Amino acid sequence: MTPNQLIIKCFAEQEADYWVAVCLDFNLAAQGDSFEEVKTKLEAMIAEYVFDALAGEDKPYAAQLLSRHAPLSSWLRYYFIKLKITLLHGAGRVFDETMPLIPA
């Protein structure tokens, strides 16, 4: 496993009066009233997802679950938001999460 495989790509953006956060590497999403809320929810979802895949009831399907990426349209949205932030200081947030690891 390379260090880059331990970094999970995520983004969040505001839609009307709520925020949506997406984890691209596992195709997970959370919704909430603020960036902090969706980021916290998504972090908890990622931790539970990885735990279930590596040590929980879904362990037999770990290879499939840990390689379940979001569709291309979501990845394009991630890079578009990243470009907007870089060039225009636009709305939306791009953030990386570290893969939650479970002790052996």
C-alpha positions as YAML, in Angstrom:
chain: A
units: angstrom
residues:
- id: 1
  name: MET
  ca: [0.00, 0.00, 0.00]
- id: 2
  name: THR
  ca: [1.38, 3.40, -0.94]
- id: 3
  name: PRO
  ca: [1.00, 6.56, 1.14]
- id: 4
  name: ASN
  ca: [-1.33, 8.01, -1.51]
- id: 5
  name: GLN
  ca: [-3.70, 5.10, -0.98]
- id: 6
  name: LEU
  ca: [-4.16, 6.27, 2.62]
- id: 7
  name: ILE
  ca: [-5.46, 9.69, 1.50]
- id: 8
  name: ILE
  ca: [-9.17, 9.90, 0.70]
- id: 9
  name: LYS
  ca: [-10.38, 12.68, -1.58]
- id: 10
  name: CYS
  ca: [-13.49, 14.60, -0.48]
- id: 11
  name: PHE
  ca: [-15.32, 17.80, -1.32]
- id: 12
  name: ALA
  ca: [-18.20, 19.81, 0.06]
- id: 13
  name: GLU
  ca: [-20.34, 22.53, -1.43]
- id: 14
  name: GLN
  ca: [-23.29, 24.59, -0.40]
- id: 15
  name: GLU
  ca: [-26.56, 23.96, -2.21]
- id: 16
  name: ALA
  ca: [-29.31, 26.45, -1.40]
- id: 17
  name: ASP
  ca: [-29.53, 26.42, 2.42]
- id: 18
  name: TYR
  ca: [-27.63, 23.18, 3.13]
- id: 19
  name: TRP
  ca: [-24.20, 21.62, 2.56]
- id: 20
  name: VAL
  ca: [-23.36, 18.36, 0.81]
- id: 21
  name: ALA
  ca: [-20.04, 16.52, 1.32]
- id: 22
  name: VAL
  ca: [-18.87, 13.67, -0.89]
- id: 23
  name: CYS
  ca: [-16.16, 11.06, -0.38]
- id: 24
  name: LEU
  ca: [-14.95, 10.19, -3.88]
- id: 25
  name: ASP
  ca: [-12.94, 7.11, -2.97]
- id: 26
  name: PHE
  ca: [-15.86, 5.26, -1.36]
- id: 27
  name: ASN
  ca: [-18.81, 7.01, -3.06]
- id: 28
  name: LEU
  ca: [-20.30, 8.23, 0.24]
- id: 29
  name: ALA
  ca: [-22.22, 11.47, 0.84]
- id: 30
  name: ALA
  ca: [-23.51, 13.46, 3.80]
- id: 31
  name: GLN
  ca: [-25.81, 16.45, 4.13]
- id: 32
  name: GLY
  ca: [-26.04, 19.10, 6.85]
- id: 33
  name: ASP
  ca: [-26.56, 22.74, 7.76]
- id: 34
  name: SER
  ca: [-22.87, 23.77, 7.79]
- id: 35
  name: PHE
  ca: [-19.54, 22.73, 6.37]
- id: 36
  name: GLU
  ca: [-18.35, 21.61, 9.80]
- id: 37
  name: GLU
  ca: [-21.43, 19.43, 10.26]
- id: 38
  name: VAL
  ca: [-21.15, 17.65, 6.89]
- id: 39
  name: LYS
  ca: [-17.41, 17.17, 7.31]
- id: 40
  name: THR
  ca: [-17.94, 15.60, 10.74]
- id: 41
  name: LYS
  ca: [-20.75, 13.38, 9.43]
- id: 42
  name: LEU
  ca: [-18.69, 12.28, 6.44]
- id: 43
  name: GLU
  ca: [-15.65, 11.52, 8.62]
- id: 44
  name: ALA
  ca: [-17.83, 9.31, 10.84]
- id: 45
  name: MET
  ca: [-19.30, 7.56, 7.79]
- id: 46
  name: ILE
  ca: [-15.83, 6.91, 6.38]
- id: 47
  name: ALA
  ca: [-14.57, 5.49, 9.68]
- id: 48
  name: GLU
  ca: [-17.57, 3.17, 10.02]
- id: 49
  name: TYR
  ca: [-17.39, 2.13, 6.36]
- id: 50
  name: VAL
  ca: [-13.69, 1.23, 6.59]
- id: 51
  name: PHE
  ca: [-14.20, -0.59, 9.91]
- id: 52
  name: ASP
  ca: [-17.06, -2.66, 8.45]
- id: 53
  name: ALA
  ca: [-14.96, -3.50, 5.38]
- id: 54
  name: LEU
  ca: [-11.82, -4.47, 7.31]
- id: 55
  name: ALA
  ca: [-13.10, -5.92, 10.57]
- id: 56
  name: GLY
  ca: [-16.88, -5.98, 10.51]
- id: 57
  name: GLU
  ca: [-19.53, -8.09, 8.89]
- id: 58
  name: ASP
  ca: [-18.55, -6.91, 5.39]
- id: 59
  name: LYS
  ca: [-14.97, -8.21, 5.69]
- id: 60
  name: PRO
  ca: [-15.45, -10.84, 2.94]
- id: 61
  name: TYR
  ca: [-16.19, -7.99, 0.51]
- id: 62
  name: ALA
  ca: [-13.35, -5.66, 1.61]
- id: 63
  name: ALA
  ca: [-11.61, -5.57, -1.77]
- id: 64
  name: GLN
  ca: [-14.81, -4.52, -3.52]
- id: 65
  name: LEU
  ca: [-15.88, -2.01, -0.87]
- id: 66
  name: LEU
  ca: [-12.50, -0.30, -0.60]
- id: 67
  name: SER
  ca: [-12.31, 0.21, -4.35]
- id: 68
  name: ARG
  ca: [-15.84, 1.57, -4.83]
- id: 69
  name: HIS
  ca: [-15.16, 4.98, -6.39]
- id: 70
  name: ALA
  ca: [-17.63, 7.74, -7.17]
- id: 71
  name: PRO
  ca: [-18.70, 8.21, -10.79]
- id: 72
  name: LEU
  ca: [-16.63, 10.33, -13.16]
- id: 73
  name: SER
  ca: [-19.07, 13.24, -12.85]
- id: 74
  name: SER
  ca: [-18.31, 13.53, -9.12]
- id: 75
  name: TRP
  ca: [-14.55, 13.46, -9.76]
- id: 76
  name: LEU
  ca: [-14.96, 16.19, -12.38]
- id: 77
  name: ARG
  ca: [-16.96, 18.22, -9.87]
- id: 78
  name: TYR
  ca: [-14.13, 17.79, -7.31]
- id: 79
  name: TYR
  ca: [-11.50, 19.08, -9.74]
- id: 80
  name: PHE
  ca: [-13.76, 21.91, -10.90]
- id: 81
  name: ILE
  ca: [-14.27, 23.08, -7.30]
- id: 82
  name: LYS
  ca: [-10.54, 22.74, -6.67]
- id: 83
  name: LEU
  ca: [-9.82, 24.89, -9.74]
- id: 84
  name: LYS
  ca: [-12.42, 27.48, -8.71]
- id: 85
  name: ILE
  ca: [-10.94, 27.71, -5.24]
- id: 86
  name: THR
  ca: [-7.43, 28.11, -6.64]
- id: 87
  name: LEU
  ca: [-8.28, 30.70, -9.30]
- id: 88
  name: LEU
  ca: [-11.31, 32.54, -7.97]
- id: 89
  name: HIS
  ca: [-11.51, 31.71, -4.26]
- id: 90
  name: GLY
  ca: [-14.92, 30.28, -5.09]
- id: 91
  name: ALA
  ca: [-17.43, 28.59, -2.85]
- id: 92
  name: GLY
  ca: [-17.05, 24.95, -1.91]
- id: 93
  name: ARG
  ca: [-14.34, 23.12, -0.04]
- id: 94
  name: VAL
  ca: [-11.95, 20.39, -1.05]
- id: 95
  name: PHE
  ca: [-10.40, 18.32, 1.71]
- id: 96
  name: ASP
  ca: [-8.44, 15.12, 2.09]
- id: 97
  name: GLU
  ca: [-9.06, 12.63, 4.85]
- id: 98
  name: THR
  ca: [-6.63, 10.06, 6.13]
- id: 99
  name: MET
  ca: [-7.82, 6.50, 5.85]
- id: 100
  name: PRO
  ca: [-8.89, 5.31, 9.30]
- id: 101
  name: LEU
  ca: [-6.70, 2.35, 10.13]
- id: 102
  name: ILE
  ca: [-7.67, -0.49, 12.40]
- id: 103
  name: PRO
  ca: [-4.99, -2.02, 14.64]
- id: 104
  name: ALA
  ca: [-4.01, -5.54, 13.58]
...
